[in-house]
Amino acid sequence: MDIRFVTAGGGDVVAVMATEAGELLDAGKALDAAANGRIAKAMKAARFTGAAGQVADILAPEGIDFGRVLVIGLGKPDAANGMTVERWAGHAVKRTLTSGAEKLVLQPDALPTVSKAEAGAHAAMGARLAAYRFDTYKTKLKPEQKPTLQAVEIMMDGTAAAKARAEKDSAIVEGVFFARDLVSEPPNVLYPESFAERLRDLETLGVEVDLIEPAQMERLGMGALLGVAQGSAHPARLVAMKWNGAATKKGKPLALVGKGVTFDTGGISLKPGAGMDEMKGDMGGAAAVAGVMKAVALRKAKANVVGVVALVENMPGANAQRPGDIVNTMSGQTIEVLNTDAEGRLILADAVWYAQDKFDPAAVIDLATLTGAVIVALGHEHAGLFSSDEDLAHAITAAAQTEGESVWRLPLSPAYDKLIDTPNADMKNIAGKPMAGSIVGAQFIKRFIKEGVPWAHLDIAGTAWKPAPYEDPISPTWATGYGVRLLNRLIANRYED
């Protein structure tokens, strides 16, 4: 879909803004004047209040050339921000994508906390994100199900600043789409080897990609990672991606580590059958890391960033890991595996240690669809944030607020750490009782973070994908690409020259 910035023009559909109490902003007022008040009259007839996301869809009002006018509510103007504008544009695109319309015109206005240029750029971002579809495997789409929208024109005065920002933002959108595509792929198509090969494509953007196979992992002592993979016909892969964009090429990088379980049956500790198909998305953390690496490379970020993803398939094969097994890790610590469905923390144990040992990073952030417990606690609205470093935790929270990818910080403490002590090994991979599940998972990973290394863990089990009715106009109801925008913003704010 083509995104253009224009100062004048026309199209099939036009979208304007209104605030709470149904007040049109400047662009809408001008349109209403040209229509001799018919837009305001239609809004009143539809009992339009301007609540955030509310749409008055007005057909062919006299006096203007547009076939449809979409008046879309922003809610309270003082509470509106860039994300409000993105969702406003997203609603407009969702309404028109398959409607038969070929061109949509967006007319954003400045808001109390959003300049006109910022509003234009956010409108472009929202339009791009809303247009995402994953219909690769649909072969019988009816004509009315196929997208017709070919172009979105953002009409505003002084387009240069908005256009310049939108061009930079397009790199972030590409990263988000990369992550969404990966999470959406079926597990017979995306498995450790094929996932790893897709990451090789990042080399064309200047990312150094190092693929580590099982023989090398064994030499490195990655018994926890290999143990999870040993029941599958698909061998494990560890992929390290490196972007050196800072002026000081030897400066310490930020290390991002992602859980990449391309399908999780639970292994011998088999999951219930209902809903198991969703476990194709258990590599959402690895997908987010891959998306960030693509985004920073496309926008040529002036930062040093490494992404490490551990890729496995957790299957109950004849050679599968058993409850009661004890495995060695690259760190030298041993783990008693009491539940093979608590596998994400096992592969992260070796992956985060490798990231520290190989790259000596300034900080480590891991992302994982780690626990169902975080969904019980936070639903699909927030990711769980755990951190050993106050400054890093605050920086992540600030980036999350800016980008609309919410986090909620949860505690770490020695009292929770004791829950994974065992007389049989250095630790066990679950607590003895079903309590504080997401905290216990974080405490487990923390044992593999070296002293003095700032670390944060994001449990994204509730945010990497979202079922209906958690529909967001700028995100599909399945793969969200959560984490790409947050971490890209963190890099820009904290790690970029």
Secondary structure, DSSP 4 states (H G I P E B T S, - for coil): -EEEEESS---SEEEEEEETTTEE-HHHHHHHHHTTTHHHHHHHHTT----TT-EEEEE--TTSS-SEEEEEE---GGG--HHHHHHHHHHHHHHHTTSS--EEEE----BTTB-HHHHHHHHHHHHHHHT----TT-----GGGS----EEEEE-S-HHHHHHHHHHHHHHHHHHHHHHHHHHS-TTT--HHHHHHHHHGGGGGT-EEEEE-HHHHHHHT-HHHHHHHTTSSSPPEEEEEEEE-SSSTTSPPEEEEEEEEEEE--TTSPPPSTTGGGGGGTTHHHHHHHHHHHHHHHTT-SSEEEEEEEEEEE---TT---TT-EEE-TTS-EEE-S-TT--HHHHHHHHHHHHHHHH--SEEEEEE---THHHHHHTTT-EEEEES-HHHHHHHHHHHHHHT--EEE----HHHHGGG-BTTBSEESS-SSS-SHHHHHHHHHHTTSPTT--EEEEE-TTTSB--TT--BTTB-SSB--TTHHHHHHHIIIII--
